[in-house]
Amino acid sequence: MYLDNAATTYPKPDSVYERVLHTMREVGGSPGRGGHRRSLEGGRLLFQAREAVADFFAISDSSRVLFTHNATEALNVALHGVLVPGDHVITTSMEHNSLLRPLNSLAATGVEVTIVPAAANGVVSVEDIRRALRPQTRMIAVSHVSNVCGAIQPLAELAEVSRAAGTFFLVDGAQSAGYLPLDVTRLGIDLLAVPGHKGLLGPVGTGFLYVAPSVSLRPLLQGGTGTNSTELNQPLVMPDGFEAGTHNLPGIVGLQAGLDFILNRGITALHDHKQALLCQAQQALSRIPGVTIHGPADPAERCAVLSFSVAGVDGSRLATELDQDYDIAVRAGLHCAPLAHGTLGTFPAGTLRISPGWSTTGEEIAFFSDAVVQCLAKF
């Protein structure tokens, strides 16, 4: 039983595996690296996938979609590509290290970083973000949904604060893309970093960064683009100049298959299915003595994950028991978000996190809940 979909979705829909294999076996060519028909077919598939991503997130110009290998790379492109010494960035205590570590690196170069503490339930105050603004503030950077406790941040209100202040608004959509609708135009998102292998159901090694037309970006990598080959300087045209090197075409095509699956099932239906499973797990776990559920009390203010701890019990030991004795995959520890655990009051021990997927059933959640009770009886 796999309950670690917040790390990466498993299994993928069959159509994802099929499209990846077909691209590897029947296409083979690298987009933009030749005029032969296999390369041209690769270019066509790459363009179709880029268009599919743009449509899914209401992006009007698909050339503003930059394919990356994951959300971490996308965040690094956004941060290192925009910020310069003297700039000020506002973020929150609920962020993943994929955002905090590059910000910490930039702080050593002269970029000022303000980390606004969230409330004990993981939700940040819009007014606290507003009060942190300075004349030098260049960017507000937040995760849409916490990977630790599933807290949903007030994205529309934060976007309004950013827009009024004239700053760029960077959103880490790692735990919300594919779970919650994300309309970049309506919300006013300037930079959106998304992995392909989580809620979008695509293969690992895929992701993208959306860059609004108002954002002037510097490339993180330099190298072959298949275009402007006479120039020794990296071209700045989108998307070519920001996708140096050979594309992961099978993975990107698989990502499009994941998007197609979500559209066919309906993002609302998939979200409701996972929310029902999380509510079922919360109700069962809440009946166990010593269990504390972390994050918003209202399930409507949380999505994707459920994080809990048991008084006097090492979460890592419980996770190991569930894995070895019941073949249940969960994740324990700090989840690459130490400040978030500090906010929730669970540092340094961390929590045990479950994250059901599109194929998880209510029977599996019931089995998991019973297994937790049986494991605790041994301790």
C-alpha positions, 0 to 999 in steps of 0.5 A: 500500500503506497501512501507517499504520493506527496513525494511522488505519485505511484502508481502512475496511470497506465496511459503515462507508462504507455506514452513514455514507452512509445516515445522511447521506442517509436520516436527516439529523436531529440527535439531541435537537434536535427532536420530528420523526421524523428527529431521533427516528431520529437519537436512536435510532441514537445510543442504539444506537451507545452501547449497542454501545460499552458492550457491546464494552468490558463497560460496564454502563451505556451512559450512562457512554459519552461520545462525543468527536471523538477520543481527544485530546478524551477525554483532555482531558475526563478530565484537566481534568474530574477534576484540581485544583491540589494533585493528583498524577498518575503517568504514564510516559515512553511517553505520546503528546503527547495525554496529556503536553501536557494534563498539562503544561498542568495542571502550570502550574496546580498539578497535580503530575506524575511521569513514570516512565521505562520500560525501554529496551524501552518497558515500565514497571515496576509497582514503579516506579509503586508507588514513585511514589505519594504521599498526594496521588496522584489518578490513574495515567494510562498508554497501554495500547500504545505508539504508537511501538514497540507495547509492551504495558503490564501493565494488570491489575497497574497497575490493581491498584496504582491500586485499592489506592492509591485513585487513579483509573486512566486508560487511553489505549486508542488503540493497543489498542482493537480489537486487544486485549480491554478489559473495563473492569469486570474490569480496574478501569479508571475512565477509558478514552479511545478513538478510533473511527478506528483499531483500531475501524475507524470514521470519523475525528472519532469517539471516546469516554470511559468514565467509571466511576460513582465518578468525578465529572467536570466538563464541558470544554465548555458549550452546547446539549444538547437537554435541560434547556434552561431552565437557563443552567448546564451540566447534569451528567447523563450523557451529555447534559451532556458532549456539548455541541453537535451530534453527529457522528451519521454518524461515530458510526453508522459507528463502530458498523459498525466494531464490528460488523465486528470482532465478526463477524470476531472480535477474536482473529482480527484480532489474530492476523492483524496479529501474523503480519504484524508477525512477518513484517516483523520477520523480514525487516527483521532480515536487513537489515544495520544495521536495529534493531527497537525495543521488546520483543524478544518479539512477544507483548509488542508489538502494533499497530506495528513500529518500526525504524531503519537505521544511518546512514539518515534515516528520513524520507528512507526513508519518502519513497522508499517513498512516492514510488517504491513507493506505500507509506505508512509513518510516520517521525519522533517520532510525537508521542511525544518522551519515548518516543523518548528512552526507546528511545534514538531521539531526536531522529531518531525511527524508521520505523513500520509498522502493518498493518491488517485488510486487509493481506496477507502479500504486501504485507509481502513487497513492503514488505520488498523495497522497503526493501532496494531503497531502501537500495541507493540510499543 
